[in-house]
Amino acid sequence: MGFKQIKHQLIQCLEQGYVIHEQRGDIDIKNLLAIGEISTNELIEIIKQTRGNEYENSPHHYDSNITVHILKTNCAKEGWYIKWYFNEPDSVFISIHH
């Protein structure tokens, strides 16, 4: 799956409410969507502006069969780090912060 397809699938998950947040100890600073500091619509707008050179992926550290997707982008003069994976039909967010 190419970057455009991944981006499209992520936006669809967000629009349809197929969103899960991976449990972690520092969720209050590492996942701004989970704590309500950023809205789904704001996140979608950030994602829409990303380009392929701002994307990378790697295997999940707990399960190498899961591909973790990472966006490192700048939007509204802030750097954003967005890390997630897909667990159909959901997107599972690990990190969303600046």
N, C-alpha and C positions, 0 to 999 in steps of 0.2 A: 504494500500500500504506500503510495507516495504522499508527500507533505500536504498537497491540496486536499486529498481524500481524508487524511487524518484530521486536518483542520476543520473540514466540513462535518465530519462525524462528531468531533468535539462540540462544535457549535450546536448541532442537532441535539446532542445529549443535554446541553445546558438549556436550550429552548424548551425541551420536552420534560425537563425536571428529572432526567436520569442521572442523578449526581449522588455520589457517596464520598465521604471523607475518610481516608485511612486514619486510624487511631494512632496518635503519637503524643509524646510527652510535652512538646512545646507547640501545640496546635495554636495557642493564642498569638504567637508571633510568626508562625510558619504557614498558617492557612487562614488568610484574611477573609475568604469566602465563608468558611465554616463559622467564623465568629461574627459575621455580618458587617465587617469593615469595608467590604466591597460587595456590590450587588451582582447578580447574575448578568444583568444587562451591561453593567460596566465591564465585566470580564469578557463578555462576548465582543464588545467594541475593541478591547485590547487585542484579543485573539484575531479579529478581522484584519488588523493592521500588521500582523506578523508576516515575515517573509521566510522563504525556505532556508536562507543562510542563518536564521535565528533559531533553527530547529536542530535537535539531535535526539538520539535514542540510545538506550542501553538495556541490558537485561536487569530485571528486578533483583535486588540483592538477596531476597528470600526464595525466589523461584525463577530460575533462569529461563523458564518457558514463557514468562510474562515480559512483554516489551514495555519499558517505561519511556514515556515521551517527555521531552523537556523543551520549553520555549524560554529563551533569554532575549528580552526585547526592551525597547524604550518606548514609552507612550506618555504624553503630557509631561515631558521632562523628568520622568521617573523610570528607573530601570525595574523591570518585572521579571520574576522567575516563576514559571508555572510548570509543575511536574505532576504527571498523571499517567494512568494506564486505563485500558478498557477492560471491563469485565461485563460482557454483553448482558443486558442492553445499556449498562451504566458506564459512566466515566468515573474513575476513582481517583480523587485528588490527594496527592501526598503533600504538595507545597504550593502555595500561591502567596507570594510576598514581594515586596520591593525593598 
